[in-house]
Amino acid sequence: MIAKIKGEARRQMIVEGYVNNEPLKDIAAKIGCSLASLKASASNLGCTRTPKEAAAFRRGFHVPEHKRDDYYQLMIAGKYRAHECALILGLLGSGSRSPQ
């Protein structure tokens, strides 16, 4: 196992890993710490994603503010999946693949 890295080098590696969208397990292995320690350090450094950014990253598309209420209405009351809501609201191009 790699020796623990401390101080400024550790902070720099965490920030670079988050910026480059590296898997958290890989970043933790590089600096020799647990995932929980890595997440706590990243939170203290302020380099984690906001909940809205994280949701957009997982969905693969951005929901504009003026369509956000319609999107959530379809998701909750209409019980559509995210991809289906995006197609209904015109957030995805016609060349996108089907969800199945």
Buried (B, 14 or more C-beta within 10 A) or exposed (E): EEEEBEEEEBBEBBBEBBEEEEEBEEBBBBBBBEEEBBBEBBEEBEBEBEEEEEEBEEBEEEBEEEBEEBBEEBBEEEEBEBBBBBBBBEBBEEEEEEEE
